[in-house]
Every structure is written in structure tokens, then in C-alpha cells.
Amino acid sequence: MNISYYHKNVHSLTEASRTYIEERISTLEEVCLLDTVRVEVDHVKNGQFHVSIQANSGSHVYYASANDVDLHSAAETVRGELRSQMQKDKKRLRDLMRRGARSLKKKITISNDARL
């Protein structure tokens, strides 16, 4: 997994913040494998942090962003949104595979008296 950081209006992103964000992102790999991750951190004028993460997994692109007073809580909110997107996509693919399998099973007939 390749993680790139972009920060605006933040003079330096501390090593503790980087490791915290990397730990949060690594928990997403339980759901699906990630190729590249782009993390943007911005300090907005009203004192809040804006965190947006774009994660690429094969042909799928997941994106989430959040504003919060604390950088860690904003990163946690974004991680939750990304995780729900990934789980929804994973469930959708599983359901499509099952539906296709059911369709194939109905099309295969050995004889009219056979029950499958």
C-alpha cells in the first residue's frame, strides 16, 4: 500500500499524526486490499481540520472527507465512512454472484421431473 500525504495550511504533520492515520488506514485492509491511498489534511480558517482520503483498490475508488476540531477524530470519521463504503461494495458483489449462481441453476435442467 502506497500512502501519499498532502497538507495545506499545516506547517508540518507530526510523526504521531502520520502513524495514527496509517494505523486507521491499515484497519481498512481487513475489508479489501488497497493499492494507493491519498490523504489530504487542511487547517480551515474556523480552527477545524479538514481530512479527506481517497483510496484506490483495483478499479474501485473510495472517497470520504470530514471536518472536526481534532485531527484524530476527523481521521476516525473518514475511516468509518470508507469502511462502510467498502463493506457495501463487497456485499453488493457477493449478492450479484449469488444471484447469477441461482440464475444458472434454474437454467440447467436435466429432466422435467428432476428437482434441484
C-alpha positions as CSV (number, residue, x, y, z in Angstrom):
1,M,0.0,0.0,0.0
2,N,1.4,3.4,-1.1
3,I,0.3,6.3,1.1
4,S,0.9,9.9,0.0
5,Y,0.2,12.9,2.2
6,Y,-0.8,16.4,1.1
7,H,-1.2,19.2,3.7
8,K,-2.3,22.7,3.3
9,N,-2.2,25.4,6.0
10,V,-0.5,22.9,8.2
11,H,3.2,23.7,8.6
12,S,4.3,20.2,9.4
13,L,2.4,17.0,10.0
14,T,3.8,15.4,13.1
15,E,5.1,11.8,13.1
16,A,2.5,10.8,15.7
17,S,-0.3,12.1,13.5
18,R,1.1,10.2,10.5
19,T,1.3,6.9,12.4
20,Y,-2.2,7.4,13.8
21,I,-3.6,7.9,10.3
22,E,-1.6,5.0,8.9
23,E,-2.9,2.7,11.7
24,R,-6.5,3.8,10.9
25,I,-5.9,3.1,7.2
26,S,-4.3,-0.3,7.8
27,T,-7.6,-1.4,9.5
28,L,-9.3,-0.9,6.2
29,E,-7.2,-3.6,4.6
30,E,-9.3,-6.1,6.6
31,V,-12.2,-5.3,4.2
32,C,-10.3,-5.1,0.9
33,L,-6.7,-4.7,-0.3
34,L,-5.7,-1.1,-1.1
35,D,-3.2,-0.1,-3.8
36,T,-2.8,3.6,-3.3
37,V,-4.1,6.0,-0.6
38,R,-4.1,9.8,-0.9
39,V,-4.5,11.7,2.4
40,E,-5.2,15.4,2.4
41,V,-5.1,17.4,5.6
42,D,-6.1,21.1,5.7
43,H,-6.4,23.5,8.6
44,V,-9.6,25.6,7.9
45,K,-9.9,29.2,9.0
46,N,-12.5,28.4,11.7
47,G,-10.0,26.3,13.6
48,Q,-11.1,22.9,12.3
49,F,-9.2,20.3,10.4
50,H,-10.5,19.0,7.1
51,V,-9.3,15.5,6.3
52,S,-10.1,13.8,3.0
53,I,-8.9,10.3,2.0
54,Q,-9.1,8.7,-1.5
55,A,-8.4,5.0,-1.5
56,N,-7.9,3.0,-4.7
57,S,-8.4,-0.7,-4.7
58,G,-8.1,-2.2,-8.2
59,S,-10.7,-0.4,-10.3
60,H,-12.7,0.8,-7.3
61,V,-12.1,4.3,-5.9
62,Y,-13.4,5.2,-2.4
63,Y,-13.5,8.8,-1.1
64,A,-14.6,10.4,2.1
65,S,-13.9,13.7,3.9
66,A,-14.7,15.2,7.3
67,N,-14.3,18.4,9.3
68,D,-13.6,18.3,13.0
69,V,-11.8,20.3,15.7
70,D,-9.3,17.4,16.3
71,L,-7.2,15.8,13.6
72,H,-7.6,12.3,15.1
73,S,-11.4,12.5,15.4
74,A,-11.7,13.7,11.8
75,A,-9.5,10.8,10.6
76,E,-11.6,8.3,12.6
77,T,-14.8,9.7,11.0
78,V,-13.3,9.4,7.5
79,R,-12.2,5.8,8.2
80,G,-15.7,4.8,9.3
81,E,-17.2,6.3,6.1
82,L,-14.6,4.5,3.9
83,R,-15.2,1.2,5.7
84,S,-18.9,1.4,5.2
85,Q,-18.4,2.1,1.5
86,M,-16.1,-0.8,1.1
87,Q,-18.4,-3.2,3.0
88,K,-21.4,-2.1,0.9
89,D,-19.5,-2.7,-2.3
90,K,-18.2,-6.1,-1.1
91,K,-21.8,-7.1,-0.1
92,R,-23.1,-5.9,-3.5
93,L,-20.6,-8.1,-5.4
94,R,-21.4,-11.1,-3.2
95,D,-25.1,-10.7,-3.8
96,L,-24.6,-10.4,-7.6
97,M,-22.5,-13.6,-7.6
98,R,-25.2,-15.4,-5.7
99,R,-28.0,-14.1,-7.9
100,G,-26.0,-15.2,-11.0
101,A,-25.5,-18.7,-9.5
102,R,-29.2,-19.0,-8.8
103,S,-30.0,-18.0,-12.3
104,L,-27.6,-20.6,-13.8
105,K,-29.0,-23.3,-11.5
106,K,-32.6,-22.5,-12.8
107,K,-31.4,-22.7,-16.4
108,I,-29.8,-26.1,-16.0
109,T,-32.4,-28.8,-16.3
110,I,-31.7,-32.5,-16.5
111,S,-35.3,-33.5,-17.0
112,N,-38.7,-32.1,-16.2
113,D,-39.2,-34.5,-13.3
114,A,-35.9,-33.7,-11.6
115,R,-35.9,-31.3,-8.6
116,L,-32.8,-29.2,-7.9
